Amino acid sequence: MAVIVKFRSVILCFITAVVITALCLSAYYSGAYAVWYGNVPGRLPIYSVEREEKLVSISFDCAWGVDHTDDILKALRVGEVKATWFMVEFWTEKYPEYVKKIDGAGHEIGTHSATHSYMSKQNAEEIRLELSTSSQAIEDITGKKVELFRPPYGDYDDELISTAAEEGYYSIQWDVDSLDWRDLSATDIAMRVINGVKNGSIILMHNNGLHTAEAVPIIIETLKNRGYTFVPIGELIYRENYTINVEGRQVPLS
């Protein structure tokens, strides 16, 4: 009897060891290892930032048209808010006057790729080309170095994020989606944002959403009344000594 019990214990230990090993290998090759231990913080983009202060960032993706951009800029100016704008290369080249206008108003500009493609399907060489040409188009107009990158469609894989990091870019996602591209009402857009925000949140909006410009003043006034301060993403994130947890939240290393 004792021999049988001992044999079962050995088998159980063996099975447990196999399962643990499999889980560790899975975590390592999926990139989760890097997130847990902070060895490769670029494996995940930054969705939000761990902040004790009530800081938030509002961002606008620019890919199609400019019909509502002036109204958004006016709302930001009235609300005394500086935002981050992510521009696709073909948008930048089509509307250089708006790139100048946005930059001249003191806002921050990042790249949103060259072609607005699903970049997880690209190899490292193609990714580098997208990043370099799109950034150069912006820098040629503003004279300022581009450091932030937002993948089109929020689509990414390990190679995209790692390659972007190697090229000196911080990859930025969001944790609050306004869904303004769905042509929701201004009130619905604003309430989605207001109810989703927390310290360190990054808000996703679009420069040509039908009711985005109407929603922006509501968002700014309400969140300011709740004690929040708006800063560009470049001022929200940590530049060094950080890790990114499994939720994509950037956390400073103690």
DRENPA-3360 file (N, C-alpha, C; in nm, 2 decimals, always signed):
BEGIN
1 = MAVIVKFR = +0.08/-0.12/+0.00/+0.00/+0.00/+0.00/+0.09/+0.13/+0.00 ~ +0.19/+0.12/+0.09/+0.28/+0.24/+0.10/+0.35/+0.26/-0.04 ~ +0.38/+0.15/-0.10/+0.45/+0.16/-0.23/+0.37/+0.23/-0.34 ~ +0.23/+0.19/-0.33/+0.14/+0.25/-0.43/+0.12/+0.40/-0.41 ~ +0.11/+0.44/-0.28/+0.09/+0.58/-0.24/+0.21/+0.66/-0.29 ~ +0.33/+0.60/-0.26/+0.46/+0.67/-0.30/+0.47/+0.68/-0.45 ~ +0.42/+0.58/-0.52/+0.43/+0.58/-0.67/+0.33/+0.69/-0.72 ~ +0.21/+0.70/-0.66/+0.12/+0.80/-0.70/+0.17/+0.94/-0.68;
9 = SVILCFIT = +0.24/+0.96/-0.57/+0.30/+1.09/-0.53/+0.40/+1.13/-0.64 ~ +0.48/+1.03/-0.68/+0.59/+1.06/-0.78/+0.53/+1.10/-0.91 ~ +0.42/+1.02/-0.95/+0.35/+1.05/-1.07/+0.29/+1.19/-1.07 ~ +0.23/+1.23/-0.95/+0.16/+1.36/-0.94/+0.27/+1.47/-0.95 ~ +0.38/+1.45/-0.88/+0.49/+1.55/-0.89/+0.54/+1.57/-1.03 ~ +0.55/+1.45/-1.10/+0.60/+1.46/-1.24/+0.50/+1.54/-1.33 ~ +0.37/+1.51/-1.31/+0.27/+1.58/-1.39/+0.27/+1.73/-1.36 ~ +0.28/+1.76/-1.23/+0.28/+1.90/-1.19/+0.40/+1.97/-1.25;
17 = AVVITALC = +0.52/+1.91/-1.25/+0.64/+1.97/-1.31/+0.62/+1.99/-1.46 ~ +0.56/+1.90/-1.53/+0.54/+1.91/-1.67/+0.45/+2.03/-1.70 ~ +0.34/+2.04/-1.62/+0.24/+2.15/-1.65/+0.31/+2.28/-1.62 ~ +0.38/+2.29/-1.51/+0.45/+2.42/-1.48/+0.55/+2.46/-1.59 ~ +0.63/+2.36/-1.64/+0.72/+2.39/-1.74/+0.65/+2.44/-1.87 ~ +0.54/+2.37/-1.90/+0.47/+2.41/-2.02/+0.41/+2.55/-2.01 ~ +0.36/+2.58/-1.89/+0.31/+2.72/-1.87/+0.42/+2.82/-1.88 ~ +0.53/+2.79/-1.83/+0.64/+2.89/-1.83/+0.69/+2.91/-1.97;
25 = LSAYYSGA = +0.70/+2.80/-2.05/+0.74/+2.81/-2.19/+0.64/+2.89/-2.27 ~ +0.51/+2.87/-2.24/+0.41/+2.94/-2.31/+0.41/+3.09/-2.28 ~ +0.43/+3.12/-2.15/+0.44/+3.26/-2.11/+0.56/+3.33/-2.18 ~ +0.67/+3.25/-2.18/+0.79/+3.31/-2.24/+0.78/+3.35/-2.38 ~ +0.73/+3.25/-2.46/+0.72/+3.27/-2.60/+0.60/+3.36/-2.64 ~ +0.50/+3.37/-2.56/+0.39/+3.46/-2.59/+0.42/+3.61/-2.56 ~ +0.53/+3.63/-2.48/+0.57/+3.77/-2.45/+0.52/+3.80/-2.31 ~ +0.44/+3.72/-2.25/+0.39/+3.75/-2.11/+0.51/+3.75/-2.01;
33 = YAVWYGNV = +0.61/+3.67/-2.03/+0.73/+3.67/-1.95/+0.79/+3.81/-1.94 ~ +0.80/+3.87/-2.06/+0.85/+4.01/-2.06/+0.77/+4.11/-1.99 ~ +0.64/+4.09/-1.99/+0.55/+4.18/-1.92/+0.56/+4.16/-1.77 ~ +0.56/+4.04/-1.72/+0.57/+4.01/-1.58/+0.70/+4.06/-1.52 ~ +0.81/+4.04/-1.59/+0.94/+4.07/-1.54/+1.01/+4.19/-1.59 ~ +0.94/+4.26/-1.68/+0.99/+4.39/-1.73/+1.12/+4.38/-1.81 ~ +1.16/+4.26/-1.86/+1.28/+4.25/-1.94/+1.27/+4.32/-2.07 ~ +1.15/+4.31/-2.13/+1.13/+4.37/-2.27/+1.00/+4.46/-2.26;
41 = PGRLPIYS = +1.01/+4.58/-2.20/+0.89/+4.66/-2.19/+0.82/+4.69/-2.32 ~ +0.89/+4.68/-2.43/+0.83/+4.71/-2.56/+0.74/+4.61/-2.61 ~ +0.73/+4.49/-2.55/+0.65/+4.38/-2.60/+0.50/+4.42/-2.61 ~ +0.46/+4.50/-2.52/+0.32/+4.56/-2.52/+0.33/+4.71/-2.54 ~ +0.23/+4.76/-2.61/+0.22/+4.91/-2.62/+0.17/+4.96/-2.48 ~ +0.17/+5.09/-2.47/+0.12/+5.16/-2.35/-0.02/+5.19/-2.36 ~ -0.11/+5.13/-2.28/-0.25/+5.16/-2.29/-0.29/+5.27/-2.19 ~ -0.22/+5.27/-2.08/-0.25/+5.37/-1.97/-0.12/+5.38/-1.89;
49 = VEREEKLV = -0.12/+5.47/-1.79/+0.00/+5.50/-1.71/-0.04/+5.50/-1.56 ~ +0.04/+5.43/-1.48/+0.01/+5.44/-1.34/+0.05/+5.57/-1.28 ~ -0.04/+5.65/-1.24/-0.02/+5.79/-1.19/-0.10/+5.81/-1.06 ~ -0.03/+5.87/-0.96/-0.10/+5.91/-0.84/-0.18/+6.04/-0.86 ~ -0.12/+6.12/-0.95/-0.19/+6.25/-0.98/-0.31/+6.22/-1.08 ~ -0.41/+6.31/-1.08/-0.52/+6.29/-1.17/-0.49/+6.35/-1.30 ~ -0.40/+6.28/-1.37/-0.35/+6.32/-1.51/-0.41/+6.23/-1.61 ~ -0.46/+6.29/-1.72/-0.51/+6.21/-1.84/-0.46/+6.28/-1.97;
57 = SISFDCAW = -0.47/+6.20/-2.07/-0.43/+6.25/-2.20/-0.54/+6.22/-2.30 ~ -0.56/+6.32/-2.39/-0.66/+6.31/-2.50/-0.59/+6.31/-2.63 ~ -0.62/+6.21/-2.72/-0.55/+6.20/-2.84/-0.65/+6.19/-2.96 ~ -0.60/+6.23/-3.07/-0.68/+6.23/-3.20/-0.60/+6.16/-3.31 ~ -0.66/+6.06/-3.37/-0.60/+6.00/-3.49/-0.64/+6.07/-3.61 ~ -0.55/+6.10/-3.70/-0.57/+6.18/-3.82/-0.54/+6.09/-3.94 ~ -0.65/+6.05/-4.01/-0.63/+5.97/-4.13/-0.72/+6.01/-4.25 ~ -0.84/+6.06/-4.21/-0.94/+6.09/-4.32/-1.00/+6.23/-4.30;
65 = GVDHTDDI = -0.97/+6.32/-4.39/-1.04/+6.45/-4.39/-1.00/+6.54/-4.28 ~ -1.05/+6.66/-4.28/-1.02/+6.77/-4.18/-1.15/+6.85/-4.15 ~ -1.26/+6.80/-4.19/-1.39/+6.88/-4.18/-1.41/+6.94/-4.04 ~ -1.38/+6.86/-3.94/-1.41/+6.91/-3.80/-1.29/+6.95/-3.72 ~ -1.18/+6.95/-3.78/-1.05/+6.97/-3.71/-1.04/+7.11/-3.65 ~ -1.09/+7.21/-3.73/-1.08/+7.35/-3.67/-1.17/+7.36/-3.55 ~ -1.28/+7.30/-3.55/-1.37/+7.31/-3.43/-1.31/+7.24/-3.31 ~ -1.24/+7.13/-3.34/-1.17/+7.06/-3.23/-1.06/+7.14/-3.17;
73 = LKALRVGE = -0.98/+7.20/-3.26/-0.87/+7.29/-3.21/-0.93/+7.41/-3.13 ~ -1.04/+7.46/-3.18/-1.10/+7.57/-3.10/-1.14/+7.53/-2.96 ~ -1.21/+7.41/-2.95/-1.25/+7.36/-2.82/-1.13/+7.33/-2.73 ~ -1.02/+7.28/-2.78/-0.90/+7.26/-2.70/-0.84/+7.39/-2.66 ~ -0.84/+7.49/-2.75/-0.79/+7.62/-2.71/-0.87/+7.69/-2.60 ~ -1.00/+7.68/-2.61/-1.09/+7.74/-2.51/-1.08/+7.67/-2.38 ~ -1.06/+7.54/-2.39/-1.05/+7.46/-2.27/-0.91/+7.46/-2.21 ~ -0.81/+7.52/-2.28/-0.67/+7.53/-2.24/-0.61/+7.39/-2.22;
81 = VKATWFMV = -0.63/+7.31/-2.32/-0.59/+7.17/-2.32/-0.49/+7.14/-2.44 ~ -0.38/+7.08/-2.41/-0.29/+7.03/-2.51/-0.31/+6.88/-2.53 ~ -0.32/+6.84/-2.66/-0.35/+6.70/-2.69/-0.24/+6.64/-2.77 ~ -0.25/+6.51/-2.80/-0.16/+6.44/-2.89/-0.23/+6.40/-3.01 ~ -0.17/+6.43/-3.13/-0.23/+6.40/-3.26/-0.15/+6.29/-3.33 ~ -0.21/+6.18/-3.37/-0.13/+6.08/-3.44/-0.17/+6.09/-3.59 ~ -0.07/+6.11/-3.68/-0.10/+6.14/-3.82/-0.04/+6.04/-3.91 ~ -0.12/+5.99/-4.01/-0.08/+5.90/-4.11/+0.00/+5.98/-4.22;
89 = EFWTEKYP = +0.09/+5.92/-4.28/+0.18/+6.00/-4.37/+0.10/+6.06/-4.49 ~ +0.00/+5.98/-4.55/-0.07/+6.04/-4.66/-0.16/+6.16/-4.61 ~ -0.21/+6.16/-4.49/-0.28/+6.27/-4.43/-0.19/+6.39/-4.41 ~ -0.07/+6.36/-4.36/+0.02/+6.47/-4.34/+0.06/+6.54/-4.47 ~ +0.08/+6.46/-4.57/+0.12/+6.52/-4.70/+0.00/+6.59/-4.77 ~ -0.12/+6.55/-4.74/-0.23/+6.61/-4.81/-0.27/+6.74/-4.74 ~ -0.25/+6.74/-4.60/-0.30/+6.86/-4.52/-0.18/+6.92/-4.44 ~ -0.07/+6.96/-4.51/+0.04/+7.02/-4.44/+0.00/+7.15/-4.36;
97 = EYVKKIDG = -0.10/+7.22/-4.41/-0.14/+7.34/-4.34/-0.20/+7.31/-4.20 ~ -0.26/+7.19/-4.19/-0.32/+7.15/-4.06/-0.21/+7.09/-3.97 ~ -0.11/+7.03/-4.02/+0.00/+6.99/-3.94/+0.07/+7.11/-3.88 ~ +0.09/+7.22/-3.96/+0.14/+7.34/-3.91/+0.05/+7.40/-3.80 ~ -0.08/+7.40/-3.83/-0.18/+7.46/-3.74/-0.18/+7.39/-3.60 ~ -0.18/+7.26/-3.61/-0.18/+7.18/-3.48/-0.05/+7.20/-3.41 ~ +0.06/+7.19/-3.47/+0.19/+7.21/-3.41/+0.20/+7.35/-3.35 ~ +0.15/+7.45/-3.43/+0.16/+7.59/-3.39/+0.08/+7.62/-3.27;
105 = AGHEIGTH = -0.03/+7.54/-3.24/-0.11/+7.56/-3.13/-0.05/+7.49/-3.00 ~ +0.07/+7.43/-3.02/+0.13/+7.37/-2.90/+0.10/+7.23/-2.87 ~ +0.03/+7.16/-2.97/+0.00/+7.02/-2.94/+0.12/+6.93/-2.98 ~ +0.11/+6.81/-2.94/+0.21/+6.71/-2.96/+0.17/+6.62/-3.08 ~ +0.26/+6.58/-3.16/+0.23/+6.50/-3.28/+0.31/+6.37/-3.29 ~ +0.24/+6.26/-3.31/+0.31/+6.13/-3.33/+0.27/+6.07/-3.46 ~ +0.33/+5.96/-3.50/+0.30/+5.90/-3.63/+0.19/+5.79/-3.61 ~ +0.11/+5.78/-3.71/+0.01/+5.67/-3.71/+0.03/+5.58/-3.83;
113 = SATHSYMS = +0.16/+5.57/-3.87/+0.21/+5.49/-3.98/+0.21/+5.57/-4.11 ~ +0.26/+5.51/-4.22/+0.26/+5.57/-4.35/+0.14/+5.54/-4.43 ~ +0.09/+5.41/-4.42/-0.02/+5.37/-4.51/-0.15/+5.33/-4.44 ~ -0.15/+5.33/-4.30/-0.26/+5.29/-4.23/-0.30/+5.14/-4.25 ~ -0.20/+5.06/-4.26/-0.21/+4.92/-4.28/-0.22/+4.84/-4.15 ~ -0.25/+4.71/-4.16/-0.24/+4.62/-4.05/-0.09/+4.58/-4.04 ~ -0.02/+4.65/-3.95/+0.12/+4.64/-3.95/+0.17/+4.51/-3.88 ~ +0.09/+4.43/-3.82/+0.13/+4.30/-3.76/+0.16/+4.20/-3.88;
121 = KQNAEEIR = +0.11/+4.24/-4.00/+0.14/+4.15/-4.11/+0.27/+4.19/-4.18 ~ +0.33/+4.29/-4.14/+0.46/+4.34/-4.20/+0.58/+4.28/-4.13 ~ +0.69/+4.27/-4.21/+0.82/+4.23/-4.15/+0.89/+4.35/-4.09 ~ +1.00/+4.33/-4.03/+1.07/+4.44/-3.96/+1.12/+4.55/-4.05 ~ +1.16/+4.51/-4.17/+1.21/+4.61/-4.27/+1.09/+4.70/-4.32 ~ +0.97/+4.64/-4.34/+0.86/+4.71/-4.38/+0.81/+4.81/-4.27 ~ +0.82/+4.76/-4.14/+0.78/+4.84/-4.03/+0.87/+4.96/-4.02 ~ +1.00/+4.94/-4.03/+1.09/+5.05/-4.02/+1.07/+5.15/-4.13;
129 = LELSTSSQ = +1.04/+5.11/-4.25/+1.01/+5.20/-4.35/+0.88/+5.29/-4.32 ~ +0.78/+5.22/-4.27/+0.65/+5.29/-4.24/+0.68/+5.40/-4.13 ~ +0.76/+5.36/-4.03/+0.79/+5.45/-3.92/+0.88/+5.57/-3.97 ~ +0.98/+5.54/-4.05/+1.07/+5.64/-4.09/+1.01/+5.74/-4.18 ~ +0.94/+5.69/-4.28/+0.89/+5.79/-4.38/+0.77/+5.87/-4.33 ~ +0.69/+5.81/-4.24/+0.58/+5.89/-4.18/+0.63/+5.99/-4.09 ~ +0.73/+5.96/-4.01/+0.79/+6.05/-3.91/+0.86/+6.16/-3.99 ~ +0.93/+6.13/-4.09/+1.00/+6.23/-4.17/+0.91/+6.33/-4.23;
137 = AIEDITGK = +0.79/+6.29/-4.28/+0.69/+6.38/-4.33/+0.65/+6.48/-4.23 ~ +0.63/+6.43/-4.11/+0.59/+6.52/-4.00/+0.70/+6.62/-3.96 ~ +0.82/+6.56/-3.95/+0.94/+6.64/-3.91/+0.98/+6.75/-4.01 ~ +0.95/+6.72/-4.14/+0.98/+6.81/-4.24/+0.90/+6.94/-4.23 ~ +0.78/+6.92/-4.17/+0.69/+7.04/-4.15/+0.71/+7.11/-4.02 ~ +0.73/+7.03/-3.91/+0.73/+7.09/-3.78/+0.88/+7.11/-3.73 ~ +0.97/+7.04/-3.79/+1.11/+7.05/-3.74/+1.13/+6.99/-3.60 ~ +1.03/+6.90/-3.56/+1.04/+6.84/-3.43/+1.05/+6.69/-3.45;
145 = KVELFRPP = +1.13/+6.62/-3.36/+1.14/+6.48/-3.37/+1.02/+6.41/-3.32 ~ +0.98/+6.30/-3.39/+0.86/+6.22/-3.36/+0.91/+6.11/-3.27 ~ +0.84/+6.09/-3.15/+0.88/+5.99/-3.06/+0.77/+5.89/-3.03 ~ +0.64/+5.93/-3.06/+0.53/+5.84/-3.03/+0.47/+5.78/-3.16 ~ +0.42/+5.66/-3.14/+0.37/+5.58/-3.25/+0.24/+5.51/-3.21 ~ +0.13/+5.52/-3.29/+0.01/+5.45/-3.26/-0.02/+5.36/-3.38 ~ -0.02/+5.23/-3.36/-0.05/+5.13/-3.46/-0.19/+5.15/-3.52 ~ -0.20/+5.15/-3.65/-0.34/+5.16/-3.71/-0.43/+5.04/-3.66;
153 = YGDYDDEL = -0.55/+5.07/-3.64/-0.65/+4.98/-3.60/-0.63/+4.92/-3.46 ~ -0.52/+4.97/-3.39/-0.48/+4.91/-3.26/-0.42/+4.77/-3.28 ~ -0.38/+4.74/-3.40/-0.33/+4.61/-3.44/-0.18/+4.60/-3.42 ~ -0.13/+4.50/-3.35/+0.01/+4.49/-3.33/+0.05/+4.34/-3.29 ~ +0.18/+4.32/-3.30/+0.23/+4.19/-3.25/+0.37/+4.22/-3.19 ~ +0.43/+4.12/-3.14/+0.56/+4.14/-3.07/+0.66/+4.21/-3.16 ~ +0.67/+4.17/-3.29/+0.77/+4.22/-3.38/+0.75/+4.37/-3.40 ~ +0.62/+4.41/-3.42/+0.59/+4.55/-3.44/+0.63/+4.64/-3.32;
161 = ISTAAEEG = +0.60/+4.60/-3.20/+0.63/+4.68/-3.08/+0.78/+4.68/-3.05 ~ +0.84/+4.56/-3.07/+0.98/+4.55/-3.05/+1.06/+4.64/-3.15 ~ +1.02/+4.63/-3.28/+1.09/+4.70/-3.38/+1.07/+4.85/-3.36 ~ +0.95/+4.89/-3.32/+0.93/+5.04/-3.30/+1.02/+5.08/-3.18 ~ +1.03/+5.00/-3.08/+1.11/+5.04/-2.96/+1.26/+5.05/-3.00 ~ +1.30/+4.96/-3.09/+1.44/+4.96/-3.14/+1.47/+5.09/-3.22 ~ +1.37/+5.14/-3.28/+1.38/+5.26/-3.36/+1.36/+5.39/-3.28 ~ +1.33/+5.37/-3.15/+1.32/+5.49/-3.06/+1.18/+5.54/-3.04;
169 = YYSIQWDV = +1.08/+5.46/-3.07/+0.94/+5.50/-3.05/+0.87/+5.44/-2.93 ~ +0.79/+5.51/-2.87/+0.70/+5.46/-2.76/+0.57/+5.43/-2.83 ~ +0.53/+5.30/-2.83/+0.40/+5.26/-2.89/+0.29/+5.29/-2.80 ~ +0.18/+5.36/-2.85/+0.08/+5.40/-2.76/-0.06/+5.35/-2.81 ~ -0.13/+5.29/-2.72/-0.27/+5.25/-2.74/-0.36/+5.34/-2.67 ~ -0.46/+5.29/-2.60/-0.56/+5.37/-2.52/-0.64/+5.28/-2.43 ~ -0.69/+5.33/-2.32/-0.77/+5.25/-2.24/-0.92/+5.31/-2.23 ~ -0.94/+5.42/-2.30/-1.07/+5.48/-2.31/-1.10/+5.51/-2.45;
177 = DSLDWRDL = -1.20/+5.44/-2.51/-1.23/+5.45/-2.65/-1.36/+5.53/-2.66 ~ -1.36/+5.64/-2.73/-1.48/+5.73/-2.74/-1.58/+5.67/-2.84 ~ -1.53/+5.59/-2.93/-1.61/+5.53/-3.04/-1.67/+5.65/-3.12 ~ -1.61/+5.76/-3.13/-1.66/+5.87/-3.20/-1.67/+5.85/-3.35 ~ -1.59/+5.75/-3.40/-1.60/+5.72/-3.55/-1.73/+5.65/-3.59 ~ -1.80/+5.61/-3.49/-1.93/+5.54/-3.51/-2.05/+5.65/-3.53 ~ -2.01/+5.77/-3.52/-2.10/+5.89/-3.54/-2.21/+5.88/-3.42 ~ -2.16/+5.85/-3.30/-2.25/+5.86/-3.18/-2.28/+6.01/-3.16;
185 = SATDIAMR = -2.38/+6.03/-3.08/-2.41/+6.17/-3.05/-2.30/+6.23/-2.96 ~ -2.29/+6.36/-2.95/-2.19/+6.42/-2.87/-2.20/+6.38/-2.72 ~ -2.32/+6.37/-2.67/-2.35/+6.33/-2.54/-2.30/+6.18/-2.51 ~ -2.33/+6.09/-2.60/-2.29/+5.96/-2.59/-2.14/+5.94/-2.59 ~ -2.07/+6.02/-2.68/-1.93/+6.02/-2.69/-1.87/+6.07/-2.55 ~ -1.92/+6.18/-2.51/-1.87/+6.24/-2.39/-1.89/+6.15/-2.27 ~ -2.00/+6.08/-2.26/-2.03/+6.00/-2.14/-1.94/+5.87/-2.14 ~ -1.91/+5.82/-2.26/-1.82/+5.70/-2.27/-1.69/+5.74/-2.21;
193 = VINGVKNG = -1.64/+5.86/-2.25/-1.51/+5.90/-2.20/-1.51/+5.93/-2.05 ~ -1.60/+6.01/-2.01/-1.61/+6.06/-1.87/-1.62/+5.94/-1.78 ~ -1.71/+5.84/-1.81/-1.73/+5.72/-1.73/-1.61/+5.62/-1.73 ~ -1.53/+5.64/-1.83/-1.42/+5.54/-1.84/-1.28/+5.59/-1.79 ~ -1.27/+5.71/-1.77/-1.14/+5.77/-1.73/-1.10/+5.74/-1.59 ~ -0.97/+5.72/-1.57/-0.91/+5.71/-1.43/-0.77/+5.77/-1.44 ~ -0.71/+5.78/-1.33/-0.57/+5.84/-1.33/-0.48/+5.77/-1.44 ~ -0.42/+5.85/-1.52/-0.33/+5.80/-1.62/-0.39/+5.74/-1.75;
201 = SIILMHNN = -0.52/+5.77/-1.77/-0.59/+5.72/-1.89/-0.55/+5.79/-2.01 ~ -0.55/+5.72/-2.12/-0.53/+5.77/-2.26/-0.66/+5.76/-2.34 ~ -0.71/+5.87/-2.38/-0.84/+5.87/-2.45/-0.82/+5.87/-2.60 ~ -0.89/+5.79/-2.67/-0.89/+5.78/-2.81/-1.00/+5.85/-2.88 ~ -0.97/+5.95/-2.97/-1.07/+6.02/-3.05/-1.01/+6.03/-3.19 ~ -1.09/+6.09/-3.28/-1.05/+6.11/-3.42/-1.08/+6.25/-3.46 ~ -0.99/+6.30/-3.55/-1.00/+6.44/-3.58/-1.12/+6.47/-3.68 ~ -1.18/+6.36/-3.74/-1.29/+6.39/-3.83/-1.42/+6.32/-3.79;
209 = GLHTAEAV = -1.43/+6.29/-3.66/-1.56/+6.23/-3.61/-1.67/+6.33/-3.63 ~ -1.79/+6.28/-3.66/-1.90/+6.37/-3.69/-1.93/+6.46/-3.57 ~ -1.93/+6.41/-3.45/-1.97/+6.48/-3.33/-1.86/+6.50/-3.23 ~ -1.74/+6.47/-3.27/-1.63/+6.48/-3.18/-1.61/+6.62/-3.13 ~ -1.61/+6.72/-3.22/-1.58/+6.86/-3.17/-1.69/+6.90/-3.07 ~ -1.81/+6.85/-3.08/-1.91/+6.89/-2.99/-1.89/+6.82/-2.85 ~ -1.83/+6.70/-2.86/-1.81/+6.63/-2.73/-1.69/+6.68/-2.65 ~ -1.59/+6.73/-2.72/-1.47/+6.77/-2.65/-1.49/+6.87/-2.54;
217 = PIIIETLK = -1.57/+6.98/-2.56/-1.59/+7.07/-2.45/-1.66/+7.01/-2.33 ~ -1.75/+6.92/-2.35/-1.82/+6.85/-2.24/-1.72/+6.77/-2.16 ~ -1.63/+6.69/-2.23/-1.53/+6.61/-2.17/-1.44/+6.69/-2.09 ~ -1.39/+6.80/-2.15/-1.29/+6.89/-2.08/-1.35/+6.95/-1.95 ~ -1.46/+7.01/-1.97/-1.52/+7.08/-1.85/-1.56/+6.98/-1.74 ~ -1.62/+6.86/-1.77/-1.66/+6.77/-1.67/-1.54/+6.71/-1.60 ~ -1.43/+6.67/-1.67/-1.32/+6.61/-1.61/-1.24/+6.71/-1.53 ~ -1.23/+6.83/-1.58/-1.16/+6.94/-1.50/-1.23/+6.96/-1.37;
225 = NRGYTFVP = -1.37/+6.96/-1.37/-1.45/+6.98/-1.25/-1.43/+6.87/-1.15 ~ -1.39/+6.75/-1.21/-1.36/+6.64/-1.12/-1.21/+6.63/-1.07 ~ -1.14/+6.73/-1.11/-1.00/+6.74/-1.06/-0.89/+6.69/-1.15 ~ -0.93/+6.65/-1.27/-0.83/+6.60/-1.37/-0.76/+6.71/-1.44 ~ -0.63/+6.68/-1.48/-0.55/+6.78/-1.56/-0.51/+6.70/-1.68 ~ -0.53/+6.77/-1.80/-0.49/+6.71/-1.93/-0.35/+6.75/-1.96 ~ -0.27/+6.65/-2.00/-0.14/+6.67/-2.05/-0.12/+6.58/-2.18 ~ -0.03/+6.62/-2.27/+0.01/+6.54/-2.38/+0.06/+6.40/-2.34;
233 = IGELIYRE = +0.05/+6.31/-2.42/+0.09/+6.17/-2.39/+0.24/+6.17/-2.35 ~ +0.32/+6.25/-2.42/+0.46/+6.25/-2.40/+0.50/+6.30/-2.26 ~ +0.40/+6.37/-2.19/+0.42/+6.42/-2.06/+0.36/+6.32/-1.96 ~ +0.28/+6.23/-2.00/+0.21/+6.14/-1.92/+0.29/+6.01/-1.89 ~ +0.36/+5.97/-2.00/+0.43/+5.84/-1.99/+0.57/+5.86/-1.92 ~ +0.62/+5.74/-1.87/+0.76/+5.74/-1.82/+0.85/+5.70/-1.93 ~ +0.97/+5.77/-1.93/+1.07/+5.74/-2.04/+1.17/+5.63/-2.01 ~ +1.18/+5.60/-1.88/+1.28/+5.50/-1.84/+1.24/+5.44/-1.70;
241 = NYTINVEG = +1.30/+5.33/-1.66/+1.27/+5.27/-1.53/+1.13/+5.24/-1.51 ~ +1.07/+5.16/-1.61/+0.93/+5.13/-1.60/+0.91/+4.98/-1.65 ~ +0.80/+4.93/-1.62/+0.76/+4.80/-1.68/+0.61/+4.82/-1.73 ~ +0.56/+4.73/-1.80/+0.42/+4.73/-1.85/+0.35/+4.60/-1.81 ~ +0.25/+4.62/-1.73/+0.18/+4.50/-1.68/+0.09/+4.43/-1.78 ~ +0.02/+4.32/-1.75/-0.05/+4.25/-1.84/-0.17/+4.32/-1.90 ~ -0.21/+4.43/-1.84/-0.32/+4.52/-1.89/-0.27/+4.63/-1.98 ~ -0.14/+4.63/-2.00/-0.08/+4.74/-2.08/-0.06/+4.87/-2.01;
249 = RQVPLS = -0.07/+4.86/-1.87/-0.05/+4.98/-1.79/+0.10/+5.00/-1.76 ~ +0.15/+5.12/-1.79/+0.29/+5.15/-1.77/+0.31/+5.18/-1.62 ~ +0.40/+5.11/-1.56/+0.42/+5.12/-1.41/+0.56/+5.15/-1.38 ~ +0.59/+5.26/-1.30/+0.73/+5.29/-1.27/+0.79/+5.18/-1.18 ~ +0.92/+5.16/-1.20/+0.99/+5.06/-1.11/+1.03/+5.13/-0.99 ~ +1.00/+5.07/-0.87/+1.03/+5.13/-0.74/+1.18/+5.12/-0.71;
% end
